[in-house]
Amino acid sequence: MELDAVVVLLTVVGVLLALAASRVPADLVLMAALAFLVISGILAPPQALAGFANTGVITIATLYVVAAGLKETGAVQWVASRLLGQPSSVRGAQLRMLLPTSFLSAFMNNTTVVAMFIPAIQDWAQRLRISASKLLLPLSYATILGGTCTLIGTSTNLVVDGLLQSKTGTHLGLFELAWLGIPLLLVGVAFLVLFSDRLLPDRGGVSEQLDQVREYGVEVEVESPGPLLGKTIAQAGLRSLTYGYLAEIERQGRLITAVEPDRTLQAGDKLYFIGAPECAAELRRIQGLKPSSGNVHKLEVANHQRCIVEVVLGSEFPALNRTVRESRFRTRFNAVILSVSREGNRIPGKLGDIRFRIGDTLLLEASHQFVEQYRFRRDFLLVSALNDSTPPDFRKAPLALGILLGMVMLSATGMLPIMEAAFLAAGAMLATRCITASKARRYIDLPVLIVIAASFALGSAMTETGAAGGIARLLVVGDSMSPWLALALLYAMTVIFTELITNNAAAVLMFPIGMALAEQLAVDHLPFIIAIMFAASSSFMTPIGYQTNLMVYGPGRYRFSDYLKIGAPLSLLIGTTSVLLIPFIWTF
């Protein structure tokens, strides 16, 4: 293997380690690798930057606008309200939920579908009196599987199709992947309906006690002077809260843990409540109580302009692994942390000493502008139903769905390639005011597009220097190796990469290896490329492998082991089915 090939492989290893083990944003890591390949002379600038002109990347950027139109018109809720219904069992609820969500994810961004469905599913679970944890992780898995059914269902499919066009001049049809995607979806849905009720925890249902729902600890102080002084706990209405209960009182440095209903409130008493997110809002409506944290009063926002916001920390939150005190959260975001929940449980101890982790759910007091300012940023994944979010224009939901249907028909009938059809659909969304131009810009996920486009440089370098061919030769054990075995090895490698890094980066890195592997075995390359497509989307075993898995982590009160318990058998089932069926649909 030549020196350039060795350098490229070391660069790839460095990128993998940085993505898997560090908190450096993925777009910075990939752009640094691209810059290194150009500066070192391994790639010429046009080769390194070819990903930014790839049809798959441009199509993904355009589809963000189409998905934005569907979201802003409330098309997802419009469909959901007509399809979810009132099932009488957990399995019935799962089946009612899995079918529409998987269908929607076949034609729009998975993250958008999950973000729209989380609050709807939570409310629905409350009405049905079943645990939300039985529904949210299957929701994520259904969108992943549904996205594999069409070329536009997931960005990974478009990325690999773009690579295929640039390398071979051929491209896949809109519904060509459905020959495998639909069987996998049916197998996956059957597995989830039959086994997820037993494999998933029973957390978060309304029939449970407050100490079993997503808990926060909220501390307030009795104002002096104030209307609550001299009143008992019962007279103040603090024994009959809907969303929380009084756990203890701190009075002059002494802790009172068994709080009787007839105990009289005194000036300066600090009351500690435990409950659901709504508990904080409920306490804010009681005159005579104020937040115990002095930071709330330092907010540069009038009291009547504040709201309660629930956010989940994403992988690019800048203060991960730092304490609340070290993060300077109030100064940075102009919002105050009222409480922190982890894996559905409140975190005991002083708030300032809590160290942030990915997936933590924070209860904040912030301005009404906080949501608009940060809903499109990568710091947070906003998952709660927020009171100050703009109501969707449901009158235009049928119009938005019609535009989506028109795009699908134009592409499916071969009248226009998917990129041109997406251009027309995005223009129609803007022209009909389903989405404004300013909001459309903010919906375009630039870091994701940079990751995808920059990943092309690594794939190109692996091909040009012969590094991909070297890896392929290592995978081929002996001259008589079965293409089926090689396909299984390639699929397994891609799944491992996907669980460790992003799905798109894994697909781009494995593409040249798949092409070289087919060349080594003197067989058609298409089965190997299809295997990479599906394996890169099959992230079920960790909350960090796919963004939708992370989004349901806090609201579903899941633990890492929950993903492994249900995700490992599902991944094995989907992988085995894929490897068995691919050669029959796309022959070697």
N, C-alpha and C positions, 0 to 999 in steps of 0.2 A: 504493500500500500504506500502511495507517494506521500510526501510531507504535507502537501495541501489537504489531502484526504484526512490525515491524522489531525491536522489543525481544526478542520471542520467538525470532526467527531468530538474533539475536546470542547469545541464551542457549543455543540449540541448538548453535551453532558453538563456543561456549565449552565446553560439555559434551563435544563431540566431541574438541576439542583436549586437554582435561584427561584424558579416558579414553585417548586414543591416545598422548599424549606425556609424561604424568606418572605417578608411582607412587602417587598418591592413590587409596585404595580406591574402587571404582566406586559403592558404596552411599553414601559420603560425598558424592561429586560429584553424584549424582542427588538426594539429599536437600537439598543446598545449592541446587540449581536449583529444587526444589519450594518451598523456603522463600522464595526470591526472588520466584517467581511469586505467592505468597500475599501477601507483604509489599508488593509493588508494586501490588497490586490487580488484576492481570491475571486471576487466578482466585480465586473464592471458596473458602474452606476445604473445603466439601463436594465441590466439583469437583476440587480438588487431591488430596484424600484418597480419591477414589472407587476408585483402584487397589487399596487395601488391603482393599476389600470385594468385589473382582471375583471371580467364580466360578472363573476360570482360575487366579488366584493361590492361592485356597484349595484348589483341587484339587491343585496342585503341592505345596503344603505337606503335604497328606494323603498323596500318593503317596510322599513321602520316607519315611514310616513303613512303607508297604507294601514299598518297596525295601529298607529296613533289615531287615525280617523275612526277605526272601529272602537277604540277605547273611549275616545272623547264623546262619541255618540251613545255610549252605553250599550253597544250592540251585543256584547257578551252577556250582560245582565238581562237584556231583552230576550236573548235565546234561552238563558238559564231559567228565567222565571216561567217559561213555557214548557220546559223539559224536565225540571227536577221533580216537581210533584210532591206527593206526601206518602212515601213508602212506609211500610210497617215494620221493617227489620233492617239491621245493619247491612246485610248482603243486598237487600233491595235498594237501600240508599246508595251503596257503592256502585251498583250496576246503573242506576239512574244518573249518577254523577260521571262515571267513567266514559260512557258513550258520547255524550255531548262535548266533554272537554277534550277527548282524544280527536273527535271530528274537527273541532275548532282549531286545535293545535296543528292539524295537517295543513292549514291555510294561513295561519298567522303566528307571530312570534310566541314561543312557549312561555317566556317570562311574562309577557303581557297577559296571556290567558290565566296563569297562576296568580298574578297580582290582582286581577279582577275577581277571581273566584274565591280567594282566601276569605275576605269578609263575608261574601255571600254564603259560603259553605259553613262558616262559623255560626252565622245567624240561623241557617237551615238546620244545623245540628242541634242548636238550642231548641228550636221548635219541635224537632223530632225526639228530643230528650235522649240523644245518643252522644257518645264521646267524639269530639272533633278529631282526636288522634287516630280514630279509625278511618278517617276520610282524607286528611290532608296529605299524607305521604302517598297514598294511592293516587291522589290528584296529580302530584308531581310526576309519578311514574307514568300515568296515563298520557300526560302531555308529551313526555319524552318519546313514548312508543308511537303516539299519534303523529308526531313530527317526522317520523321515518317513512311515512306512507306516501309523501309527495316530495317533489324536488324542492319546493319552497317551504316545506314544513319545519326545517331547521337550517340554520346557517351553515352547519357542517356539510349538508348535502350540496348546497350551492357552491361552497368553497371547493369541494372535491370535483364537482362538475366543471368548475372553472379551470381547475388544473388539468382535467381530462381534455377539455377543449384546446388548451394551450399546447399540450404535449402530443395529442393524437388527431386533433381536428374534429373529433366526434363529441356529441353531447347526449345526455339522457333526456327522455321525454318527461313531461310533468308528472305523469302517473306511472312511469315505468317501474319505479321503486315499489309501487303498491303490490306487485306480484309477491314480494317478500314482506313488505311492511304490514299488509293486512293480516296475513297468517301470524306474524309475530304479535301484532296488536291483539288478535283473538286469543292467542296462547297466554299472553301477559295478563289480559283482563280476566280470563278464566282462572288463572293462578291467584290473582288478587282477590277475586270474589270468593274463591273456595278456601283460601288459606290466610288472607290478611287479617281476618277477624281474630284468628287464634295467635298469629305471630305478632300483631301490633299491640301496644299497651292500651289500657283503658284509662286514658287521662283526659281531663278537660270537659267531661260531660256535665250538664247542669244538674244532674241528680246527685253529684258528688258534693262533699262538703267544701267550704271555702279553702281549706288547707290543701286541697287537691287540684284546684284550678290554677291557672297561671297567676302566681302570687306576686304581690309587691308589698313592701313595707313602707307606709307613709307616716311621717312624723309631723304633727301640728302642735301649736302652742296656744294656750288660752290667753286672749288679749286682756290687757289691763290699762285703762278701764274697758269694760265690755259687758254685754248682756248675759254672758254665761257665768259670771262670777257669783258664787254662792248657790248656784243650782246643782242639783245632783246629776249623775250620769244619765239617769232615766229621764229627768225633766228636760235635759238639754237635747234629748233625742238621739243620744249616742249609743243607745242599746238596740236601736231598731233600724240600723243602716241596711240598705238593700245589698250592697256590694262588699261589705267588709265588717270586721268586728274589732273592738278595742282589746288589745292584747296586754298592754301595760301602761303605767303612768310613771314618769320621772318627776319627783317633787324634791327640790332642794338637794339634789344629788342622791336621793334615796329612791330605789326602784320598788314600785308597787305592782306586783304581778297578778294577784287575784283581785280583780277590780269589781267591787260590788255595785249593784245598780243605784244604791242610795249614797254612794260616796260623793262628797261635795267637791266641786271644782274650785281651785284656788288660782290666784294670779301667777303666771309663769309656769303652770303645769305643762309638761310636755307629754302629749298623748301619742301612743304608737299604735297605729291601726294596721291590720293585715287583711288583704283582700284582692279583688280583681282590679284591672286598670281603672274601671269606672269609679272605684272608691275615692280616688284622688279628686275627681270632679265633684263627687257627692259632698265631700268635706269642704270643698271650696265654696259651696253654696250655703254653708252654715255660718251665720253671722256670729262673730266673737272668736273665731278660730283663724289663725294665720299660719302659713308654712313655717316650720321650725327653722329651716335653713335660711340664714340671713341673705344668701345669694339671690333669692327670689326678688327681694326688694331692690337689688342692684340692676335688674333687667331694665334696659332702656326702652320699655314698652309700658303704656298705660295699662292698669289692671283690667279694664273692660275689653282690651284688645288682645288679651292672652287666651290661649287654649291649651288643652291637654293633648299631647301627641305621643304616640307609641311607635318606636322605631327599632329596627333590628340592625346590629352592626354588621357591615359587609367586610369583605377581605381587604378593602382599600381604606378602611377607617384609619386616619392618621395616628391615633393614639392607642392602637392595640398593644397589649402587654404593659401599658402604663396605668398608674392609679388615676382615679377621678381627679384627685388633687393635682397631680402632675400634668394632667391633660389640658388644664386651663379651658375647660369645656365651655363655661359661660362666656368667656372673652371671645373664644373662637367662633362659637355658633350663636351667640346671643340667646341662649336657652339654658334652663336650669334643670339638672337631673333631680327628679323627685325620688326615684327608686330604680333598682336594677334587678332583673329577673334572669336566671340562668337555668336552662333545661326545665323551664316551667316553675322553678322554685325561687323564692326570694333569697337574697344573699344576706346572711346575718353580718353584724359588725357595723363599724362606722362607714358611712357612704364614701367619704373621701379616701378611704384605704382600699376600696374595691378596685381590683385590677381588671381592665377591659379584656374580653376575649371575643373572638369571632363568634357570631350567633347570639350574643347577649341581647336581651330585649330591654330597652330603656323607656322609662316613663318620664316625659319632659313637660315642663311648662315653658311655652314659647309664644312668639307672636303669630298672628294669623298668616304672616308672610313666610314663616319658616317652611311650611309645606311646599309652597310654590318654589322657594329658593333651593330646597334640598331634595325634592322628589326626583329630580333628574340627575343628581350627583351620585357618585359612586361610594360616598362615605356611608350612606345608610340604604337599607332596603325598607321602605315604608310599607307596612302590611296591614295596619289597622284601618278601620273605617273612620276617616277624619271628618270632624264636623264642618271644617272650613274648606273642604275641597269643593271645587266647582261642580254643581250637579250636571250630569250628562244631558245632552239634548236628545232625549229619547225619540223625538219626532223624526230625527234623521237616521235612526238606527236601521230601518229598512233600506234607506238609500245607501248607507255605507255597506250593508250586506250585499246589495245589488251591485255596487261597484266591485266588491270582492268577487262576486260570482262572474261578472263580466270579464275580469282579469283571468280567472281560471278558465273560462270558456275560450277566450282568445288564444291562450297558451295551449290548452288541451287539444284544440282542433287543428293546431299547427298554423293558424293564421298569422301569429306573431311569436317570436321567441319570448321567453319569460322576462327578459330584461326590458324589452320594449313594452310588453303588456303591463309590467310593473310601473314603468314611466307613465303610461296613460292612466293607470289606477291612482297613482299618487297625485297626478295633475287634477283628476276628477275630484279627489278628496279635498283638495285646496280650492278648486273652482266652486264647489257646492257648499263650501264653508263647514264641511264636516270636521275640519281641523284648520286652525289659523296657521299662517306661515311661521310666526314666532314660536308657537308650540311645536310645530313640525320639526323645526331646527333642534329644539331641545330634546326631542324624542330620539334623534339620531345618536346612537351610542358610539361616539368617536373612539374611545379606548378599545372597544371590541373590534372595530374596523381596523384600527392600527395593528392590533395583535394579529389579526388574520393576514393583512397585507404584508406585514414584516415577516411573518412565518414563511411566506413564499420564498424569501431570500435564503433561508436555511435549507428548504427543500431543494431549491435550485443548486445551491452549493454542494449538497450531498450528491446530486446527480452529476454535476460538471466535474467534480474531483474524483468520482468513482467510489466515494464513501458508501453510497447506497448499495452499489454492487458488491462491495466487500462484506457488508452486513448480510446481504442475500446469500452470498457463498457460505457464510458461517451457519445460516439457517438450514441450508440444504445439506443434509447429512447423507452422503453417499449418492451415487448416480441414479439409483433406483427409487429415490424418495417419492412417495405418493403426493401428487398435487393437493389432494384432500388434507393430508397431514400438514403440508406447508400452509394451506389456507387456515387451518386451526391454529397453528403457531402464530401466524400474522394477526389473526383475530385476537388471540390472548394478549399479545404484546400491545396491541392498540388499546384494549380495555385497561390494561395496567397503566399505560401512559395517560389515558383519559381520567382515571381516578386520581392521578398524581398532579396533572397539570390541566390546562383547559382543553376542552374537546376539539376545538378548531386547531389549536397548535398541534395536538396529537395527530389529527388527520393529515395535516400538511407535512409533518415530519415522517409519517409512515407511508405517504404516497410514493415517494421515490423508491422506498424499500419494496413496496408491493410491485411496482413496475419492474424493478431489477429481479425480483423473485420469479415473476412470470417469465422473464427472459431466460433466466438460468434453467428453468424447467421446460423451456420451449413450448409454453402453453399460452392461451389467450389471457390478456391482462385484466379483462373486465371483472371476472369473479373476485380477484384479489382487491380491486378498487371498491367494489360493492361491499366486500367484507370490512374494509377500512371505514366506509361510510357508516355502516350499522354499528360497528364496534365502538367508534368514536362517540356515538350517541347513547351507548348503553352504560350509562353511569348510574348505578343503583346502590352501591355499597358504602358510599361516604356522603356526608352532607356537603362537602366542598368540591366534589367532582363536577357538579352541574348546578347552576345558579338556582334553579327551581327547588332543588333539594335543600339548599340553605334557606330559602325563603320560608319554607314550612317548618323549619327546625324549632324556632321559638314558639310560634302560635300553636303547634301541635304538641309542645312539651316533650319533644323527642330527646333521646340520648343517642350517642354514637353507636351503641350496641344495637339499637332498634334498626338502624339502617343496615347493619351487617346481617342481622337475624333474618330480615325479609329480603334484603337486596342481594345477598350471596346466592341463595337458591334461584331467585328470579334471573340474575345475571347468567348463572349456569344454564338455566332453561332456555333463555333467549339465545345465548351463544351456541348451544348445541343445535337448536332448531335452525339457526342461521347457517351454520357450517354444513348441516345436512341438506338444506334446501337450495343454497346458492348455486352449486354446480348443476342442479337440474333446471334452473331458470336461466342462468348465464353459463353455458357449458365451457369447459376447459378447452 
